[in-house]
Amino acid sequence: MLTACIDGLAIRPDGVYVDGTFGRGGHSAAILAALGPAGRLIAMDRDSQAVAVAQGWSDPRFGVVWGRFSDIGDVLDSLNLKCVDGVLLDLGVSSPQLDDPARGFSFRSDGPLDMRMDPAHGQSAREWLQQASESDIAEALKNYGEERFAVPIAKAIAARCRELGAEAFRTTGELAALVAGVVRSRQKKPEVGKDPATRTFQALRILVNQELEELALVLDRVVDRLCPGARLVVMGFHSIEDRMVKQFMSRESGQQARRDPITGARVHDTPPRLRTVARVLPDAQEVAANPRSRSAVLRIAQRI
């Protein structure tokens, strides 16, 4: 989806842009390639490993700041920027985070059950599971993972914690195996191409990193920092966050405004701030080249 993201930003050679998730710099490199000598790119990331990589870049048009999505206003204020010409938000985890077993994001390779995008702050997934109640676990799996077997999985997790205490869930493999056992014992037919632990790991990752709270905050704050005509490009990977982005863009573009009972025309109590531009899904060629893109949904809006 790299090309779609860059096309969605409609980059001006002399514009100022924000890449909200540097990762390992794929999007940032493409933005810089489209910018001219007077252009500028500010990258952000809450992962110190990603920031360390970005700090090794020497392009004078480029700068990186450690921070969460919700810090975007403070970051721009610190750089004396009232507004920018485009913001790209690539939600969820990056490939380097998924591919490193030591980060604890993946159920496919064994590692410590951590899942923090910023390992220096907050509780790890393991720490949260060991102190959470059975009902808290079930609620998290249902709300953040849309897991239909949330209650029996939560029961099994809580039982393991009672049995092993501080020794429970030292690794991702232990949790993945427990969840798979619960799910497979209740499924009438296995889901093709989806690991039974997928939804549980998604839910814990979202909870530990407060991803939905961060998304809500950045969406609320970013519109006022877009210059007229600037683009907001958001790429999500699951239905929960995409629903939030869709509803936000719909609301800010006035599509949810009340209608005149006689004419049927929308009546705007406040002027719309965005114009929806496009919704882009990966095509078969994209999915073949990058299987992780199969669930991606890219939404693009423009500041009015």
N, C-alpha and C positions, 0 to 999 in steps of 0.2 A: 504493500500500500504506500510505498515511499513516493512514487510518482503522483499518486492521488493527493497525498498530503501537501506536496510542494505546489501542485497545480491549484489546490484549494486555497492556499495562501495568496495566490496571485501576486507574487513578489515584485515589488518595485526595486530597481537597482540601488536607489538611494534611501530605501526605507529602513525602519528600525523594527526588529522582530524579536519575539521571545519563544524559545523552545523550552517548554515547561518540564520536560523530562529528557535530560541529555543522554542517559543510558551509556552507550559507548560511542555516541556521536554520529550515527547514521543520518538522522534528520538534520542535525546541525551542519554536517558537511555539505549536504545537498542545498540547504538554505544559503550557506556561504558561497557555493558555486553559482548561485543565481544572483547574488548581490554584486554591485559594482564597488569601486574603491570608496565611495562615500556611504555605503551601507553599514549597518551595524546589527549584530546578533548578540542577545543576552541569553545564555543557557542557565537553567536551574536544575537542581536535583537534590533530593534529600538523602541520597546514598553517598557516603563519603568516598567510596571506591570510584564511583562515577565522576565525582568532582575532581579527584586526584588525576584521573585520565584527562579530563578537560583542561586542567591546569597545565598540562604539558603541551597544549596547542599554543602556537606563537602568532597566529593571525591577529594583526592589530585591530581588525573589525570585530573581534570576538572577545567576550568576557563570560565568566562563569561565576555563579553564586550558589552557595549551599543554602537550600531552603525548601520548604513545602509549597504546594500549590497556593495555599492560603496566604503565603508571604508575598505574593506578587505585588501588591500595592506598596509594601515597605521596600521591596527591592527596587521598584521603579522610582520611588521617592528618593532613595539613597543615591540613585544615578541621575537625579534631577530630570526625570522624564515624566511629563504629564500624561502622554499617551504614546502608543506604538501603532505600527501599521499592520501588525498581525501577531496572533498568539496561537501556538500549536500545543495541544495537550494530548499526550499519548498516555492513556490511562493504564493502570495495572502494573505488572512487573515486567522488567526487561529480560531479554534473552540471557545476558550474562548472569543475572540473578537466578533464573531458572536452571541454568546449566551448571552452576556451582553447588555441589552437594552441601558444602559447608554453610550455605545460607539457609538451608532448610525449607525451601519453597516447593520442591518437587517430590512427588510420591514415586517417581520412577527411579530415583537413585537415593541410597540411604545416607542420611546425614543428621546432624542435630536438629531437633524440632524448634527452629527459631522463627523464621518468616518475617523478621523485621527488615523493612527497607533501610532503616537507620539503626544498625545494631547497637549503637551507643545510647539509645534512648528507648524508654518504654518496656513493657513486658514482652517476653517471647511467647510464642504460641504454647509452648510447654508450660511455662509459668502460669499462663492464664487458665489452661485446662486444670491444673492442679489446685487452683483456688476457686474455680467457678462451680456453681451448683449445677445439678443435673438439668434443672429447668432453664438456667442461663445458657447452657450448652445447646439444648434443644432449640431454644429461641434463636440463637445465633445461626445455627445450621439452617433453620427454616428461613429466616429473614435475609441472610447474606449469601446462602448457597442454594436456596429454593430446593432443599433436600426433602423429599417426601418421606424418607425414613429417619427424619431428624430425631424423633423420640427414642426409637430403639438404639440408634447409634449413641445418643447421649447417655442412655442407660448403661451401655457397654463401656463407654469411656469412664463414666463415674465409677463403675464397678472396678475397673482396672486401677483407677487412682486409689480407691479404698484398699485394694488388695496389695499394691506395691508401694504406695505412698510416694516418697520423693524419688523413687527409682522408676516410676511410670513414665512412659513416653519420652525416653531419652533420644529416640531417633524417629525420623519420618517413616522409616520402614515399619516400625511397630504400630504406629497409628494407621498407616495405609492398610496393613494386613488385618487389623481389627475391624476397620470400617468395611473392607471388602467382604469379610466373613459375614457381617451383619446384613449388608445389602444383598449379597448373593443368596442368603438363606430366605430372603423375602421376595426377590424378583421372580416373576413368572417367566420372563424372558430377558436375558442380559441385553443391555444397550450396546449396539454395535459401535465400536470405535471410541467408547468412553470408559475410562477406568472407574470402578465403583467409588474410589476415593476422591474423584474430581471435585464434587460439590462441597465436601467437607473441607478439603484443603483451600478451596476458594473462599469459603465462609470465614475460616480462621485467619487467612491472610488479610481479608478486608477488615475484619474486626481489629486485629492487632495493629494495623497501620491506619485505622480510622479513615479508610479510603473514601467512603461515601460522605462523611462529614467534610473531608478536604475538598471533594468535588463540589459539594453544595456551596462551600465558602468561596472557592475560586470562581465559580459561575456567577455568584452574586457580586463579586468584586471586579471581575475582569471587564465587564461591559463599559464601565466608566473610564477605563484606561485604554480603550480602543479609539483611535482617531477616526474622524468621519471617513467612511469607505474602507476601514480596516477589516480584515477577515479574522474570524474565530474558527479554528479547525480543531475538532475533538474526535479522537478515535478511541472507542470503547470495545471491550471484548466479551461482555456478558450482558444479559437483558436488564439487569438491575441498574447498572450505571448508564446504559444507553437510554433506558426509559427516563432517567433523570435529565439527561441532556436533551432528549426530544421534547419533554414537557417544558423545560426551561426555554429552549429556542422558540417553541410554539407560543409560550406566554409573552416573551419579549418581542415577538414579531406581531403581536396583536391578534393571533389566531384564536385565542380564547376569550376575546372581548365579547361582551353581551351584544345582542343584535336588536335593532329597532323592530318592534313588533309589527309594524306596518310594511316598511320597505325591506326588512331583512338584512339591511346593511349593518356592518359592525360599528358599534359605538365605542370609541376609545376614551376611557376616563383619563388615561395618561397616554401621551404619544408613544407609539412603538419605537424601540431602540435598535432592533435588529431586523434584518430581512433574511429569511432562510434562503439558502442558495442551492444546496444539494445534499443528498444522502447517497453515499457510495458504498457498495459492497464489493468484496474481492471476487474476481472472475476465476474461472477454472485454471487459467494459466498462473495466476497469482498464487492460488492455493497449492498448485503442484510445485511451484518454486519455493514457497514458504508455508508449510502446513499450519503453522501457528496463526496464520492470517485468516483461517477458515471462519472464525467466529467474529471477525472484526466488522464494525460498523463505523463509518466515517461520516460525521455531520459537519456541515459548513454553513456559517452565517456571516452576514456583513453588517457592520455598524452603519446605521442610517445617519 
